[in-house]
Amino acid sequence: MNLHDIKAFVAVAETGSVNRAALRLNLTQPAMTRRLQNFEAAVGLTLLDRSTKPPALTPAGRQVLEHCRRILKTVVDLEAYISSVGEPAGDLRIGIAHGLAEVVLTSPIDDLRRRFPRLTLQISSNWTSRLLDEIRNGALDCAIGLITANHTIPKGVRVTEAGPERVVVVARRDTSFEGRVTLEALVGEGWVLNPAGCGCRMTLQRAFDRINAPMRIAAEVFGEDLQLSLIARSGGLGLVPWRQFEASPHRSRLCMVDVADFSLEATIAMLQGPSLGNLAAAVDSLREGVTEHLKIIDIFHNHHSKNAFESYIPT
């Protein structure tokens, strides 16, 4: 009895087909059949009823399957432990939600590189909903996402809060909005937003749908930095994370719009899968770095001038 034969039996049991099991394990069909036969011979039991199509597990096969799954899980746990005791090394695939570059791609990433020099960082940006899918399917090791009430967390994805965030409506400073306004008052205004697929845009669209009013898109611009630049130059309304709005080089020409019947609270959070091996320490360090950086940003916004804050932000 060996581990390869156990994996072959579990694959056949879970896929219901020798051919599909062979594809899962990147084997030929004859090789898969031999492994299955070797395993049945080793345990001395008939595990599959081949009189049915597809073959079904026998009562003994069902019992053996549960033991085999426990064996494979133990092996995975052992491998994770062995790798976790070493220094983090290799590729660390990090995703960043659109609008959070100012939070992550500054001192948190710089600190991570200094602390773990053997890591090679692979950084990409996407919508939070897509980052969640990429964590679930193993395409990313971790991600910094902007989680709202509209997001569904896939099974197996761990979410750890780094700090709260508000998503605010912004306009050019000379726009004639006085005091609090309603969504109804904004009907007909042109919005400068991310393309379809952005969770914040979807939330805004639903708010307009609730009052049975259209939302007019003036421009679809990928990225909040470009959106703020366009709004500062030629007007329109935008929807961006508050910290990015405050840190924008166009801040002096922009203002927040106080909308009485619309608010969007979010959470900046670390997203990760169930098993990171020796990368876990690096992911924890990144989350802690982001959390601390959020606190520092807030201190500067609350107690210092805009100029003092801009002189602090690393470039």
SERO-4910 file (N, C-alpha, C, O; in steps of 0.05 Angstrom, whole numbers):
BEGIN
 pado doro    nc1    nc2    nc3   cac1   cac2   cac3    cc1    cc2    cc3    oc1    oc2    oc3
  Met    A     17    -24      0      0      0      0     18     25      0     36     27     16
  Asn    A     13     44    -18     28     68    -18     10     92    -22    -14     89    -29
  Leu    A     21    116    -18      5    141    -18     -6    146    -46    -29    156    -48
  His    A      9    140    -67     -1    145    -94    -26    128   -100    -45    138   -112
  Asp    A    -27    103    -90    -50     86    -94    -74     96    -79    -97     96    -88
  Ile    A    -69    106    -54    -91    118    -38   -103    142    -53   -127    145    -54
  Lys    A    -85    160    -63    -95    183    -78   -112    175   -102   -132    187   -108
  Ala    A   -103    154   -115   -118    144   -139   -146    134   -131   -165    141   -144
  Phe    A   -148    119   -109   -174    109   -101   -192    132    -93   -216    132   -100
  Val    A   -182    151    -78   -198    174    -70   -208    190    -94   -231    199    -95
  Ala    A   -190    194   -114   -197    208   -138   -220    194   -153   -238    207   -162
  Val    A   -218    168   -156   -239    153   -169   -265    155   -154   -286    159   -166
  Ala    A   -264    152   -127   -288    154   -111   -301    181   -113   -326    183   -114
  Glu    A   -285    202   -114   -297    229   -114   -306    238   -142   -325    253   -144
  Thr    A   -293    229   -163   -301    237   -190   -321    218   -202   -336    225   -220
  Gly    A   -322    193   -191   -341    173   -202   -332    162   -229   -349    149   -242
  Ser    A   -307    166   -236   -298    156   -262   -268    153   -262   -253    170   -251
  Val    A   -259    130   -273   -230    126   -275   -217    147   -294   -196    158   -288
  Asn    A   -231    153   -316   -220    173   -334   -218    201   -322   -198    214   -325
  Arg    A   -239    209   -307   -238    236   -295   -217    236   -273   -203    256   -269
  Ala    A   -214    214   -258   -194    212   -237   -166    214   -250   -148    226   -238
  Ala    A   -162    201   -273   -136    202   -287   -130    231   -295   -107    240   -292
  Leu    A   -150    246   -304   -145    274   -311   -138    290   -287   -120    307   -288
  Arg    A   -151    285   -264   -145    300   -240   -116    296   -231   -103    315   -223
  Leu    A   -107    271   -233    -80    265   -224    -59    266   -246    -36    259   -242
  Asn    A    -67    274   -270    -49    276   -293    -36    249   -299    -12    248   -303
  Leu    A    -53    229   -300    -44    202   -307    -58    191   -331    -79    202   -339
  Thr    A    -48    170   -343    -62    157   -364    -84    139   -351    -82    132   -328
  Gln    A   -103    131   -367   -125    113   -357   -113     86   -348   -122     76   -327
  Pro    A    -95     74   -364    -84     48   -354    -69     51   -328    -70     33   -311
  Ala    A    -54     72   -326    -38     76   -301    -57     80   -277    -52     69   -255
  Met    A    -79     94   -281    -98     97   -259   -111     70   -252   -115     64   -228
  Thr    A   -117     55   -272   -129     28   -267   -110     10   -251   -119     -4   -233
  Arg    A    -85     11   -258    -65     -5   -244    -63      4   -214    -61    -13   -196
  Arg    A    -63     30   -210    -61     39   -182    -85     30   -166    -83     22   -143
  Leu    A   -109     32   -178   -133     23   -164   -132     -6   -158   -140    -15   -136
  Gln    A   -123    -22   -177   -121    -51   -173   -101    -58   -151   -105    -75   -135
  Asn    A    -78    -43   -151    -57    -47   -131    -68    -42   -103    -62    -56    -84
  Phe    A    -85    -20   -101    -95    -13    -75   -115    -34    -65   -114    -41    -41
  Glu    A   -133    -43    -82   -152    -64    -74   -137    -89    -66   -145   -102    -47
  Ala    A   -116    -96    -80   -101   -120    -73    -87   -116    -46    -85   -135    -30
  Ala    A    -77    -92    -40    -63    -86    -15    -81    -88      9    -74    -98     30
  Val    A   -106    -78      6   -125    -79     29   -140   -105     30   -152   -112     50
  Gly    A   -140   -121      8   -153   -147      8   -183   -145      8   -197   -163     18
  Leu    A   -194   -123     -3   -223   -118     -4   -232   -109    -31   -216    -97    -46
  Thr    A   -257   -115    -38   -268   -104    -62   -280    -77    -56   -299    -75    -40
  Leu    A   -269    -56    -67   -277    -29    -60   -298    -17    -79   -312      2    -72
  Leu    A   -299    -27   -104   -317    -16   -124   -334    -39   -136   -324    -60   -142
  Asp    A   -359    -33   -138   -378    -52   -151   -378    -46   -181   -391    -26   -190
  Arg    A   -364    -62   -197   -360    -57   -225   -384    -67   -242   -383    -65   -266
  Ser    A   -404    -78   -229   -428    -87   -244   -446    -63   -251   -464    -66   -268
  Thr    A   -441    -40   -239   -456    -16   -246   -439      2   -263   -415      1   -262
  Lys    A   -452     20   -277   -438     40   -293   -450     67   -286   -474     72   -291
  Pro    A   -434     85   -275   -406     81   -268   -403     63   -243   -423     60   -228
  Pro    A   -379     53   -238   -376     36   -214   -383     51   -189   -377     74   -187
  Ala    A   -395     36   -170   -403     49   -145   -387     37   -122   -377     15   -124
  Leu    A   -383     53   -101   -369     43    -78   -385     20    -64   -409     22    -61
  Thr    A   -371      0    -56   -383    -21    -40   -384    -11    -11   -372     10     -5
  Pro    A   -400    -24      6   -400    -16     35   -372    -14     46   -365      5     61
  Ala    A   -354    -34     40   -327    -33     49   -312     -9     37   -296      4     51
  Gly    A   -318     -3     12   -305     19     -2   -312     46     12   -294     63     14
  Arg    A   -337     49     21   -344     74     34   -329     77     60   -321     99     67
  Gln    A   -326     56     75   -311     57    100   -281     63     95   -269     80    108
  Val    A   -270     50     75   -241     54     69   -237     83     59   -217     95     65
  Leu    A   -256     94     44   -254    121     33   -250    141     56   -233    159     54
  Glu    A   -266    138     78   -264    157    100   -236    155    113   -224    175    120
  His    A   -226    131    116   -199    127    127   -178    140    109   -159    153    118
  Cys    A   -181    136     83   -162    147     64   -162    178     64   -141    191     62
  Arg    A   -186    189     66   -187    219     68   -173    229     92   -159    250     91
  Arg    A   -176    215    115   -162    224    139   -131    221    135   -116    238    145
  Ile    A   -123    200    122    -94    197    117    -83    220    100    -62    231    106
  Leu    A    -97    227     78    -88    248     61    -88    275     75    -71    291     71
  Lys    A   -108    280     92   -109    305    107    -85    307    126    -73    328    129
  Thr    A    -79    284    139    -56    284    157    -30    290    142    -13    304    153
  Val    A    -28    279    118     -4    285    102     -2    314     95     19    327     97
  Val    A    -25    326     87    -26    355     81    -18    371    105     -2    390    103
  Asp    A    -29    364    128    -23    379    153      7    377    160     19    396    168
  Leu    A     18    353    156     46    349    161     63    366    143     82    379    151
  Glu    A     56    366    117     71    382     98     69    412    105     89    427    102
  Ala    A     46    421    113     42    449    120     59    456    144     71    478    146
  Tyr    A     60    438    164     76    443    188    105    445    181    120    463    190
  Ile    A    115    426    165    143    426    158    151    451    143    172    463    148
  Ser    A    134    460    125    140    484    110    137    509    127    151    529    122
  Ser    A    119    509    147    115    532    163    138    539    182    140    562    191
  Val    A    154    519    189    176    525    208    200    538    194    218    548    207
  Gly    A    200    539    167    221    552    153    215    582    148    192    590    151
  Glu    A    235    597    140    232    625    133    215    627    107    220    612     88
  Pro    A    195    645    107    179    648     82    197    654     58    214    671     59
  Ala    A    192    639     37    209    642     13    192    634    -11    171    620     -8
  Gly    A    200    642    -35    186    636    -59    167    658    -67    170    681    -59
  Asp    A    147    650    -83    128    670    -94    105    674    -73     94    656    -62
  Leu    A     99    700    -69     75    707    -53     57    723    -72     64    746    -80
  Arg    A     34    712    -78     15    724    -98     -5    741    -82    -22    730    -68
  Ile    A     -4    767    -86    -20    786    -71    -39    800    -89    -31    810   -110
  Gly    A    -65    801    -82    -84    817    -97    -92    842    -81    -92    841    -56
  Ile    A    -97    864    -95   -105    889    -82   -130    899    -96   -131    901   -120
  Ala    A   -150    905    -80   -175    916    -91   -170    944   -103   -154    959    -93
  His    A   -183    949   -125   -181    976   -137   -188    997   -116   -208    994   -102
  Gly    A   -173   1018   -115   -178   1039    -96   -162   1037    -71   -163   1055    -54
  Leu    A   -147   1015    -67   -132   1012    -42   -102   1013    -46    -87   1006    -28
  Ala    A    -93   1021    -70    -64   1022    -75    -50   1041    -56    -28   1035    -47
  Glu    A    -63   1063    -49    -50   1082    -30    -46   1070     -3    -28   1078     12
  Val    A    -63   1051      4    -61   1039     31    -40   1017     31    -25   1014     51
  Val    A    -38   1001     10    -21    977     10      6    982     -3     26    973      7
  Leu    A      6    995    -26     31    997    -41     49   1020    -31     60   1035    -47
  Thr    A     51   1023     -6     68   1043      7     84   1028     28     97   1008     23
  Ser    A     84   1038     53    100   1026     73     94    997     80    112    982     86
  Pro    A     68    987     78     64    958     84     79    940     65     91    920     74
  Ile    A     80    946     39     95    929     20    125    933     24    140    914     23
  Asp    A    134    958     29    162    963     34    172    947     58    193    935     58
  Asp    A    156    947     80    164    933    104    164    903     99    182    889    108
  Leu    A    145    893     83    144    864     77    169    856     62    181    834     67
  Arg    A    178    872     43    202    865     27    227    865     44    244    848     41
  Arg    A    228    884     63    252    885     80    253    862    100    274    850    105
  Arg    A    229    854    110    228    833    130    232    805    118    244    788    131
  Phe    A    223    801     94    224    775     82    238    777     54    224    775     34
  Pro    A    264    780     54    278    784     29    278    761     10    284    764    -14
  Arg    A    271    737     20    271    713      3    244    710    -12    241    691    -28
  Leu    A    225    728     -7    200    727    -21    202    741    -48    215    762    -50
  Thr    A    188    731    -68    183    745    -93    154    752    -94    137    735    -95
  Leu    A    148    779    -94    121    788    -93    109    790   -121    121    801   -139
  Gln    A     86    778   -125     70    780   -150     44    795   -143     27    783   -130
  Ile    A     42    820   -151     20    837   -142      2    843   -166     11    851   -187
  Ser    A    -24    839   -162    -44    846   -182    -67    861   -169    -70    861   -145
  Ser    A    -83    874   -186   -106    889   -176   -132    880   -190   -131    873   -214
  Asn    A   -154    879   -175   -179    870   -186   -202    879   -168   -197    891   -147
  Trp    A   -227    874   -177   -250    879   -160   -248    860   -137   -238    838   -139
  Thr    A   -259    868   -114   -259    851    -91   -273    824    -96   -264    803    -86
  Ser    A   -295    825   -110   -310    800   -115   -293    780   -131   -294    756   -126
  Arg    A   -277    790   -149   -259    773   -164   -235    763   -147   -226    741   -150
  Leu    A   -226    781   -130   -204    772   -112   -213    749    -94   -198    731    -89
  Leu    A   -238    750    -85   -249    729    -68   -249    703    -84   -242    682    -73
  Asp    A   -257    704   -109   -257    680   -126   -229    669   -130   -224    645   -130
  Glu    A   -210    688   -134   -182    679   -138   -170    667   -113   -153    649   -115
  Ile    A   -177    677    -90   -168    664    -65   -180    636    -63   -166    617    -56
  Arg    A   -206    634    -69   -220    608    -67   -208    587    -85   -204    564    -77
  Asn    A   -201    595   -110   -191    575   -129   -161    572   -129   -150    557   -145
  Gly    A   -148    586   -110   -119    583   -107   -102    599   -125    -77    596   -126
  Ala    A   -114    618   -141    -98    635   -159    -82    656   -144    -62    666   -154
  Leu    A    -91    663   -119    -77    682   -102    -73    670    -75    -88    653    -66
  Asp    A    -51    678    -62    -46    669    -34    -61    687    -15    -71    677      6
  Cys    A    -63    713    -20    -77    731     -2    -85    756    -19    -76    760    -41
  Ala    A   -102    772     -7   -111    796    -20   -120    816      1   -130    808     22
  Ile    A   -117    842     -5   -129    863     11   -154    872     -4   -152    884    -26
  Gly    A   -177    867      8   -202    873     -6   -218    895      8   -212    901     31
  Leu    A   -237    905     -6   -256    925      5   -283    912      7   -298    910    -12
  Ile    A   -289    901     31   -313    885     35   -337    902     42   -336    918     60
  Thr    A   -359    898     28   -385    911     35   -405    890     41   -400    866     39
  Ala    A   -429    899     49   -451    881     56   -460    864     32   -473    844     36
  Asn    A   -453    873      8   -462    859    -16   -444    836    -24   -451    820    -41
  His    A   -421    833    -11   -403    812    -18   -410    785     -5   -418    785     19
  Thr    A   -408    764    -20   -412    737     -9   -385    724     -6   -369    723    -25
  Ile    A   -379    715     18   -352    704     24   -353    674     17   -369    659     29
  Pro    A   -337    665     -2   -337    636     -9   -328    619     14   -312    628     31
  Lys    A   -337    595     15   -329    576     35   -299    571     33   -288    567     11
  Gly    A   -285    571     56   -257    567     56   -240    592     55   -216    590     59
  Val    A   -252    615     50   -237    640     49   -239    653     77   -261    658     87
  Arg    A   -217    659     88   -215    672    114   -213    703    110   -197    712     95
  Val    A   -230    718    125   -230    747    123   -223    758    151   -236    753    171
  Thr    A   -201    774    151   -192    787    176   -192    817    173   -178    827    155
  Glu    A   -207    831    189   -210    860    186   -184    875    192   -170    869    212
  Ala    A   -177    894    175   -154    911    180   -163    939    189   -149    952    204
  Gly    A   -187    947    180   -197    973    189   -222    981    172   -225    970    150
  Pro    A   -238    999    183   -262   1007    169   -255   1028    147   -235   1041    148
  Glu    A   -273   1030    127   -270   1050    106   -297   1059     98   -317   1044     97
  Arg    A   -299   1085     91   -324   1096     79   -319   1100     49   -297   1108     41
  Val    A   -339   1095     34   -338   1102      5   -356   1127      2   -380   1126      9
  Val    A   -345   1148     -8   -359   1174     -8   -365   1184    -36   -351   1177    -55
  Val    A   -386   1200    -38   -393   1213    -63   -377   1239    -64   -376   1255    -45
  Val    A   -364   1244    -87   -347   1268    -90   -356   1284   -115   -367   1273   -134
  Ala    A   -349   1310   -115   -355   1327   -137   -334   1349   -138   -318   1352   -120
  Arg    A   -333   1364   -160   -315   1386   -162   -324   1407   -142   -347   1411   -137
  Arg    A   -304   1421   -130   -310   1439   -107   -329   1462   -115   -344   1471    -98
  Asp    A   -329   1470   -139   -347   1493   -147   -375   1483   -154   -391   1499   -164
  Thr    A   -381   1457   -150   -408   1447   -156   -428   1459   -136   -421   1462   -112
  Ser    A   -452   1465   -145   -471   1480   -129   -489   1461   -113   -514   1463   -115
  Phe    A   -477   1443    -96   -493   1427    -78   -490   1440    -50   -467   1443    -41
  Glu    A   -512   1447    -37   -511   1460    -11   -524   1441     10   -546   1432      6
  Gly    A   -509   1437     31   -520   1421     53   -524   1392     44   -512   1382     25
  Arg    A   -542   1379     58   -549   1351     52   -567   1350     28   -585   1367     25
  Val    A   -563   1331     10   -580   1328    -13   -590   1299    -13   -581   1282      2
  Thr    A   -609   1293    -30   -620   1267    -33   -611   1255    -60   -602   1270    -78
  Leu    A   -614   1229    -63   -608   1217    -89   -626   1229   -111   -617   1233   -133
  Glu    A   -651   1235   -103   -669   1247   -123   -657   1273   -134   -661   1279   -158
  Ala    A   -643   1288   -117   -631   1313   -127   -608   1309   -146   -599   1327   -160
  Leu    A   -597   1284   -145   -574   1278   -162   -582   1265   -189   -565   1259   -205
  Val    A   -608   1260   -192   -617   1248   -217   -611   1267   -240   -617   1291   -239
  Gly    A   -599   1257   -261   -591   1274   -283   -562   1282   -283   -551   1290   -303
  Glu    A   -550   1281   -259   -521   1287   -257   -505   1265   -270   -513   1241   -269
  Gly    A   -483   1271   -282   -466   1251   -295   -446   1239   -275   -432   1254   -261
  Trp    A   -445   1213   -274   -427   1199   -256   -402   1189   -271   -404   1179   -294
  Val    A   -379   1192   -258   -354   1182   -268   -347   1158   -251   -338   1161   -228
  Leu    A   -350   1134   -262   -348   1110   -245   -331   1088   -259   -325   1090   -283
  Asn    A   -324   1068   -243   -311   1045   -254   -330   1030   -273   -354   1034   -271
  Pro    A   -319   1015   -292   -336    999   -309   -353    979   -293   -348    974   -270
  Ala    A   -373    967   -306   -390    947   -293   -373    925   -282   -354    916   -295
  Gly    A   -380    915   -259   -364    895   -245   -354    905   -218   -347    890   -200
  Cys    A   -354    932   -215   -346    945   -190   -369    942   -169   -391    949   -175
  Gly    A   -362    932   -145   -383    928   -125   -395    954   -115   -419    955   -110
  Cys    A   -378    975   -113   -389   1001   -104   -408   1013   -124   -429   1023   -117
  Arg    A   -401   1010   -150   -420   1020   -170   -446   1004   -169   -467   1016   -172
  Met    A   -445    978   -164   -469    962   -163   -486    971   -139   -511    972   -142
  Thr    A   -474    978   -117   -489    987    -94   -503   1014   -100   -526   1018    -92
  Leu    A   -489   1032   -113   -501   1057   -121   -524   1053   -140   -545   1066   -138
  Gln    A   -521   1035   -160   -542   1030   -179   -567   1019   -165   -589   1027   -172
  Arg    A   -563   1002   -145   -586    991   -130   -600   1013   -115   -625   1012   -112
  Ala    A   -585   1033   -105   -597   1055    -90   -615   1071   -109   -637   1079   -101
  Phe    A   -606   1076   -133   -623   1090   -153   -647   1073   -161   -669   1084   -165
  Asp    A   -643   1047   -163   -665   1029   -170   -687   1031   -149   -711   1029   -155
  Arg    A   -679   1033   -123   -698   1034   -101   -716   1059   -103   -740   1058    -95
  Ile    A   -706   1080   -115   -723   1104   -117   -734   1107   -146   -745   1127   -154
  Asn    A   -731   1085   -161   -742   1084   -189   -732   1107   -205   -747   1120   -220
  Ala    A   -706   1112   -203   -694   1135   -218   -670   1125   -234   -656   1106   -225
  Pro    A   -664   1137   -257   -641   1128   -273   -615   1139   -261   -614   1161   -249
  Met    A   -593   1124   -265   -567   1134   -258   -552   1139   -284   -547   1121   -300
  Arg    A   -545   1164   -289   -532   1171   -315   -502   1169   -313   -489   1181   -296
  Ile    A   -490   1153   -330   -461   1149   -331   -450   1169   -351   -456   1168   -375
  Ala    A   -433   1187   -341   -420   1207   -358   -394   1195   -370   -387   1201   -393
  Ala    A   -381   1178   -354   -356   1166   -363   -350   1141   -347   -353   1141   -323
  Glu    A   -341   1121   -360   -331   1097   -347   -300   1098   -348   -288   1097   -369
  Val    A   -288   1101   -325   -259   1105   -323   -248   1084   -304   -257   1083   -281
  Phe    A   -229   1069   -313   -218   1048   -296   -197   1060   -277   -176   1069   -285
  Gly    A   -204   1060   -251   -185   1070   -231   -194   1096   -219   -201   1115   -233
  Glu    A   -194   1097   -192   -204   1120   -178   -186   1145   -182   -196   1167   -181
  Asp    A   -161   1141   -184   -143   1164   -188   -150   1179   -214   -152   1204   -213
  Leu    A   -155   1165   -235   -162   1178   -260   -190   1190   -258   -195   1211   -270
  Gln    A   -208   1177   -244   -235   1188   -240   -234   1215   -226   -247   1234   -234
  Leu    A   -218   1216   -204   -216   1242   -189   -203   1263   -206   -212   1287   -204
  Ser    A   -184   1256   -222   -172   1276   -240   -192   1287   -259   -193   1311   -264
  Leu    A   -208   1269   -271   -228   1278   -291   -249   1295   -278   -257   1316   -289
  Ile    A   -258   1287   -254   -279   1303   -240   -268   1331   -233   -282   1351   -235
  Ala    A   -243   1332   -223   -231   1358   -216   -229   1376   -240   -231   1401   -237
  Arg    A   -224   1365   -264   -221   1382   -287   -247   1390   -300   -251   1413   -308
  Ser    A   -266   1370   -303   -290   1376   -319   -316   1370   -305   -337   1371   -318
  Gly    A   -315   1363   -279   -340   1360   -264   -351   1332   -265   -339   1313   -277
  Gly    A   -375   1328   -253   -387   1302   -251   -386   1293   -222   -375   1307   -205
  Leu    A   -397   1270   -217   -397   1258   -190   -382   1232   -191   -381   1217   -211
  Gly    A   -368   1226   -168   -353   1201   -166   -360   1187   -140   -374   1197   -123
  Leu    A   -350   1162   -138   -354   1145   -114   -328   1131   -108   -320   1113   -123
  Val    A   -314   1140    -87   -287   1131    -82   -283   1126    -52   -297   1138    -36
  Pro    A   -264   1109    -45   -257   1106    -16   -247   1133     -4   -233   1148    -17
  Trp    A   -256   1138     20   -250   1164     32   -220   1170     34   -212   1192     29
  Arg    A   -205   1150     42   -176   1155     46   -163   1162     19   -145   1178     18
  Gln    A   -172   1149     -3   -161   1156    -29   -169   1184    -37   -153   1199    -49
  Phe    A   -193   1192    -31   -202   1219    -37   -185   1239    -21   -176   1259    -33
  Glu    A   -180   1234      4   -164   1253     20   -135   1255     11   -123   1276     13
  Ala    A   -124   1233      1    -96   1233     -7    -92   1242    -36    -70   1244    -45
  Ser    A   -114   1247    -50   -112   1253    -79    -97   1280    -83   -102   1299    -68
  Pro    A    -80   1282   -103    -67   1307   -109    -87   1328   -119    -81   1352   -121
  His    A   -112   1319   -126   -133   1337   -135   -152   1345   -113   -173   1358   -117
  Arg    A   -145   1338    -88   -163   1343    -65   -172   1371    -62   -195   1376    -55
  Ser    A   -154   1391    -68   -162   1419    -64   -184   1428    -83   -197   1448    -78
  Arg    A   -187   1414   -104   -208   1421   -124   -233   1404   -122   -251   1405   -139
  Leu    A   -234   1387   -101   -256   1368    -97   -270   1372    -71   -258   1384    -52
  Cys    A   -294   1362    -69   -308   1363    -43   -326   1338    -41   -332   1325    -61
  Met    A   -333   1331    -16   -351   1309    -12   -380   1319    -14   -386   1342     -6
  Val    A   -398   1302    -24   -426   1309    -25   -440   1293     -4   -438   1268     -3
  Asp    A   -455   1307     14   -469   1294     36   -497   1285     26   -515   1301     22
  Val    A   -499   1259     20   -524   1248      9   -540   1235     32   -531   1215     44
  Ala    A   -563   1245     38   -578   1237     61   -588   1208     60   -588   1194     80
  Asp    A   -595   1199     36   -607   1172     34   -589   1152     20   -598   1132      9
  Phe    A   -563   1157     22   -543   1138     11   -517   1138     27   -505   1160     31
  Ser    A   -509   1115     36   -483   1113     49   -472   1085     43   -487   1066     39
  Leu    A   -446   1083     42   -433   1058     35   -410   1054     54   -388   1065     51
  Glu    A   -415   1037     75   -393   1030     94   -380   1005     84   -393    986     74
  Ala    A   -354   1004     87   -339    981     78   -317    974     99   -313    989    118
  Thr    A   -305    951     95   -283    942    112   -259    935     95   -262    919     76
  Ile    A   -236    946    101   -212    937     89   -203    912    103   -199    913    128
  Ala    A   -199    891     89   -194    865    102   -174    848     87   -171    850     62
  Met    A   -160    831    102   -142    811     90   -159    787     83   -174    777     99
  Leu    A   -156    778     59   -169    754     49   -148    732     44   -127    738     32
  Gln    A   -153    708     54   -133    687     50   -147    660     50   -169    657     61
  Gly    A   -133    640     39   -143    613     38   -137    598     64   -125    610     83
  Pro    A   -145    573     66   -143    558     92   -115    550     99   -109    546    122
  Ser    A    -97    547     79    -70    536     85    -49    551     69    -49    550     44
  Leu    A    -31    565     83    -11    581     69     17    570     74     36    580     61
  Gly    A     20    550     90     46    539     96     65    560    107     58    575    125
  Asn    A     89    561     96    109    580    107    104    609     98    119    627    106
  Leu    A     83    614     82     76    641     75     59    655     96     54    679     94
  Ala    A     49    639    115     30    650    134     42    674    150     28    694    155
  Ala    A     67    672    158     80    693    173     81    719    157     77    741    167
  Ala    A     87    716    131     88    740    114     61    753    110     58    777    110
  Val    A     40    736    107     13    747    103      4    761    129     -8    782    128
  Asp    A     10    749    152      3    762    178     17    789    180      6    808    189
  Ser    A     43    789    172     58    814    173     46    836    155     45    859    163
  Leu    A     37    828    131     25    847    113     -1    858    125     -6    882    123
  Arg    A    -17    841    136    -42    850    148    -37    870    171    -50    890    173
  Glu    A    -18    863    188    -11    881    210      0    907    200     -6    929    211
  Gly    A     16    906    178     26    931    167      4    949    156      5    973    159
  Val    A    -15    936    142    -38    952    131    -54    964    154    -62    987    153
  Thr    A    -59    949    175    -75    959    198    -61    983    210    -74   1003    216
  Glu    A    -35    981    215    -20   1004    227    -20   1028    208    -22   1051    217
  His    A    -17   1023    182    -16   1045    163    -43   1059    162    -43   1084    159
  Leu    A    -65   1045    164    -91   1058    165    -93   1076    189   -103   1099    187
  Lys    A    -83   1068    212    -84   1084    236    -67   1110    232    -76   1131    240
  Ile    A    -44   1107    220    -26   1130    216    -39   1150    197    -38   1174    201
  Ile    A    -51   1139    175    -65   1157    156    -87   1173    170    -90   1197    166
  Asp    A   -102   1159    187   -124   1173    201   -114   1194    220   -126   1215    223
  Ile    A    -92   1188    234    -81   1208    252    -73   1233    237    -79   1256    246
  Phe    A    -60   1230    214    -52   1253    198    -76   1268    188    -76   1293    187
  His    A    -97   1254    179   -121   1268    169   -135   1283    192   -145   1305    187
  Asn    A   -135   1272    215   -150   1284    237   -136   1306    252   -148   1324    263
  His    A   -109   1305    251    -94   1324    268    -74   1341    254    -61   1358    266
  His    A    -71   1337    228    -51   1353    213    -64   1364    188    -86   1356    179
  Ser    A    -51   1383    176    -60   1395    151    -56   1376    128    -42   1356    131
  Lys    A    -69   1382    106    -66   1365     82    -37   1365     73    -27   1344     64
  Asn    A    -23   1387     75      5   1389     67     22   1370     83     40   1357     73
  Ala    A     17   1369    110     33   1352    127     28   1323    120     47   1307    120
  Phe    A      3   1317    114     -3   1289    107     11   1281     81     23   1259     79
  Glu    A     11   1299     61     23   1292     35     53   1289     38     65   1273     23
  Ser    A     65   1305     56     94   1302     59    102   1276     73    124   1267     71
  Tyr    A     82   1263     87     88   1238    100     86   1214     82    101   1195     84
  Ile    A     66   1214     63     60   1191     47     85   1183     31     96   1199     17
  Pro    A     94   1158     35    118   1149     20    112   1148    -10     89   1144    -18
  Thr    A    132   1152    -26    129   1151    -56    144   1127    -66    144   1123    -91
***
